């Protein structure tokens, strides 16, 4: 029934636009021909050395992205985006069953081929509200629960209906109904597409100019991966204070999660995250955080985030893409320094079980990035994980990435 409602909405919006086109064809032609074309190239070398594999992985990939956004017409506009990913060096396992003969290599999840990344229709109701229908990128808050996995070459997008409004005082409200998740593994394998009935509700309430409270509720009924069916209710509080000559940013977040729909395991788990950072006028920023995803003694009862941009959390080595049964506690310290066009980052992680007293290991993440000019950039990045048990093997990853956006 949810998918019927989704398709009915699409038909209604498209038929409305076509009917209006009959009245003002000239204006429509102007909107179609006065839009903006975008072209980008992202080339990346990635090396992975993981003790549990007989071979090191090496990947040299290049993603060409073309997109077009129309001009506005009768409150309507449209956007289309096409990606093509090339493999220039393919000594790696691209994951999700896309390269079944390369299991001797660690995974580098960048399968090659073409992808219709986005295709949606926007309708601006007024200055405060809008509706988006079609394949789209959805980024909520810091992407801990809903994101696009933008680090990977084939990003995650959603077939969805999204409504956003700022009509309520001091509040930005977002609701998305999602019928399909287009995952990073691509269309050639079953793992690349998940049929879902998902409802994503997020509201950011501005308490004042410096502080905000964001409650959220995410319900996911996943037809293809039952263990991804979850119900998550939470909120985060964030704000800044002037301290001395710098800015002190503070945040705290808490969420509870239960099984939903067809999930075969009945469970409840907790998530919380507290942290802060101090940004100095010199360009130096120091941060300290503690993030906890709850676990239990039984399999399948840990807190999970199936729609998240996981690479941004719990270390760049991607050891904890699936939350261990015992959960995971991550105590991490961050140092950032900005000098002109250069951005330097260092992060130290200490990982342990949330349930019980087990230690998983430690990780050091390092990156150096610079904008060559307003269109070109280059990034050097490394992740060094030192595991404390055989279940979490030592892993080293290195990247060099070049970007060009026009």
N, C-alpha and C positions, 0 to 999 in steps of 0.2 A: 504493500500500500504506500509506503514511503517513496518507493521508486516511481510509482505512478504519479504521485503528487509532484515529484521532481520533474518528470518528463512533461507533465501538464503545464507546469510553470514555464518551462522552456518553450513549449509550443505557443503559449499565450504571449510571451514577450516577443518571440520572433514574428508571430502573426500581427501583433500590434505595430511593429516596426515596418513590416511590409505594407500594411494598410496605410500607414502614414506616408510611406514613400509614394504612393499613388497621388497624394495631394501635393507634395513638394519634392518632386524628383530632382530639381536643380540643386536644392539645398543638400540633399543626400549625396549627389555627385561631388559637391564641394567637400563634404565631410570625408568621403572615401579617398579623394585625391590630395587632400591637404594634411594627411596624417604624418606620423613620424616613423622613419625606418631606423632600426637598430641593428648593428653588426658587432659581434664580439668573438674573440678567439682566446681560449685558455689552454695552454700547453703545459704539461706537467710530467716530470720524471719522479717516480716513486720507487724506493728500494725497501724491502722488508726482509729482515733476518730474524727468524723465529725458531727457537730450539726444537720445537716439536715437528718440524718439517725437514726433509732431507735436502731440499734445495732452497736457496734464497730466491726471492721474487724481484723481478725488475720490470717496470712498466714505463713506457713512454707513450703518452696519449695526448690527443689534441681534440678539443671540442670547438666546433664552429656553431655559433648561435645566430639565427636571423629572426627578427621580429618586426611587427608592424602594428602601430596603434592608430586607429582612425581619429579624425576630428569628431567633435560633438555634434549631434543632430537630433533635435526634438528630445533632448535629455538622454539619448542613447549614444554609446560609443562601443567599439569592439577592439579586441586585441588577439593577435595570433603569434605564436612563437614556435620555431622549429629548430631542433638540435641535430647535429650529426657528430658522432664520436669516432675518431680514427685511432687504430692501434698501430704505432710505429715500431714498438718493441713489446712483445707479448709473452715474456717468460713469467707468467703469473696465472693464478686462478681468479677469474672475474666474478665468481660467487653465484649463489642461487641456482646452481645447475647449468650455468651458461658455458662452462668449459669443463665438462666431465672428465676429459683426458689429462687434466693438469693438476691432479690432486697432490702431486709431490711439492707443489708450491703453496705458500701462504696466500690468503685471499687479498686481492686488491679489487674492490668492487666497482669496476669501471667497464662494463660490457660495451662492445662497439655496436655501431648501427645508428639508424635514424629514429627520431622520437618527436612526435607532436607534443611538445612540452606543455603549452598552454593554448587554450582557445576559449574565450569567454565574451559574454555580452554584458556591458554595464548599463545601468539605468540610474540616473541621478534624480531622486524624488524631489529634493530641494537642496538648499545649501548645507543641510545637516545630515541627510540620510541618503543611502545608495543601496542598490541591489546588484549583485554579480552572479551570473549563472554560466556554468561551463567548467572546463578544466582550468584550474587555477592554483597559484601558490598561496598557501595559508601559513602565516607566521604569527603565533600568539605569544606575547610577552618575550621571554628570552629563549623560546623554542624548547624548553625542557619537556613540554608535553605535546606540543603540536608545532611542527616545523617542516622545512623542505630538504633537510640533509644536504645543504648547499655545498658542502666540501666535496662531495662526490661529483663526478663529471655528469652523470645522469641523475638529476635531482628528483626528489619526491614531490609530486603534485596531486591534486585531488579533483575528482568530478563532483562538483558541489554547487549548492545554492548558498550564498552568503549575503546577509543583511547587516549593514552597519549604520549606526545612528549616533549623533551627538545631541539629539533633541532634548534629552533630560539634562537638567542643570549639573554642570561639573562632572559629567559622566560620558564615557565612550563605551557603547554597547555593541558587541559583535556576536552574531549567531550564524553558524554554518551547519547545514545538513549535508552530509557526505554520503554518496552512494558507492564510490569506488576510490581506492587509494592506488595511485600509480607509483609503485615503489622503484627503488634505485636499480633493481635487477633487469629492468627493461621488459618489453612485451613478448620476447621469444620464449619465456619460461613461465610456468604457473606462479612461481614466487614473485613475479614482477607485478601482479595485479591482485588486490584483495577486494572482494565484494563485501561491502559493509552497510549497515544502517547506523550512522554515527551522528550524534548531536553535540556540537561544540559551542558552549555558551561562556562568554567572557565579558566582564564589565570592569573598566578602569575608572575609579572614582577619585577625583582630585580633592584631597582634603584641604590643601592650600597650595601655594606656588611651589613648595619644596617637597611635599609628601603626597603619596597616593596609596590607595588600597584597591587591590584587584581580586575580587572573588571570581571563581570559575567552576564550571561543571562540565565534564566530558564523559559522555556515554558512548561506548563503542560496542556494537554487535557485529563481530567479524565472522562471516559465513565460511571463510577459507581457512583461517587459523583460529580455532576456538579459544586457545589460551590467550589470545589478544583481546578477548571480549571482557571489557572492564568498565567500571563506573567509578569516576574519580571526582571528589569534591574538595576544593581547597581555596586558599587565599594567600596573597603575598602583600606585604607592606614594605614600601621603599621610600627613601627620602635622603636629603642632603643637609648638612650643617656647615656653616663657615667656622673653621677652627684655625686660629692663627692666620697664616697667609695662604692656606689651602682649603680644599673641600673634602669633608668627610662624608662618604656615602655609606648608608646602612640599609640592610634588607633582612627580612625574615619571612619564611614561607612554611606553610603546613598544609598537608593534604591527607585525606583518608581514601582508600581504594577498596572496592569489593568486586567479586566476580559478577559478571553480567551475562544475560542471554544464555548462549550455548556453552559457556565455559565449563569444562568437566570437573573443575575443582572449586569447592566452596571455601572462600578465604576472605580475610580482611588484612590490610597492611597499611603502614604509615610511612609518610614522607615528610622530611623537614630539612630546612636549609637556613642557616644563619651566616651572616658575613658582613664584611665592611672593607672599604678601601679609602686610602688617604692620598689625594692628588695634590702635589706641590707645584708651586709656580715654576720650579726648575724643569718641569717635564717628567719628574719621577713620580710614580704611583706605586704604593705598597698595599697589598690586600691579604686578608686572611679569611678563610671560609671553612665551614663544616657542613657537609651534605650527607644525609642518611636515607637510604632506601631500605625499608623494613624487610625482614625475612622470617623464616620459621624452620623448624627441624624437618618438616615434610616437603617433598618436591612440589613445585607449582604454586607455592603460597607466598612468593616474594612480590614486592611492589614492581610494576613494570610500566614502561613508557613506549608503547608500540608505534606512536606517531612522532616521536621526538627527533630532533637533530642530535643524534647521540654522540657524534664526534666532538661536539663542543663541551662534553661533560665527562668526568671521570677519566681524564687523560686522553691524549691524542693517539696513543697506541691502540685504542679501541679494544681493550681487553674485556671490558664489562658491557658489551653491547646487549647481552642478556644478563639480567640481574641474577646473581647466584642464589641458590635456595636459602642460604643463610643471610641474604641481604648484603649490603655493602655500605660501610662508612668511609667517607673520603674527607680527610683533613688536608687542606692544601693552602699553600702560600704563593702569592703572585707578586712579581716585580715587573713593572713596565716603565719604559723610558722613551720619550719622544724627543728627537733632536732634528729639527728641520723636517725634511721629508722622510726621515728614518724612524721606524718604530721597532723597538726591541722588547721581547717578552720572555720571561722565564717563570716556570711554574714547578713547584715541588709537591707531589702527592704522596700521602701515606694511606694505603688501603687496608681495611680489616673487615671482618664479618660483623654485621649488625646484631645477629643472633649468635651467641657463643663468643669465644675468645680467639678465633682464628685470625691469623695475619695473611693477607694476600700478597703484599709486596709494596714496592715504592716505584715512583716514576718521576723522571725529569723531562719537562717539555721546554723546548727553546724555539724561538722564531725571530727572524730578522726580515723586515719588509720595507720597501721603499717605493714611492711613486716616482718613476722616471720623469714623467710629465703628467698633465691632466688626463691622459688617455692610456698610458703604459705603466705597468707595475711589475715588480719582481718580488718573489718570496722565497726565503730559505727557512726550512723548518725541520725539527727533529723531535722524536719521542723515544725515550730510553726507559723501558720497563724492566725492573729486576724482581722476578717472582720469588716468593718464599716457599711455594709448594709446586709439585709437578703439574697440578691442575692449571697453574698459571705460569707458563714457561717464559723465560727471558725473551724479550722482544725488542728489536731496534728498528725504527722506521726513519727514513730520510726523504725529504721532498725538495725539489726545485720547481718553482711554478712561475710562468710568465703570462701576463694578461694584457689584452688590448681591447678597449671598448670604444666604439664609435656610434 
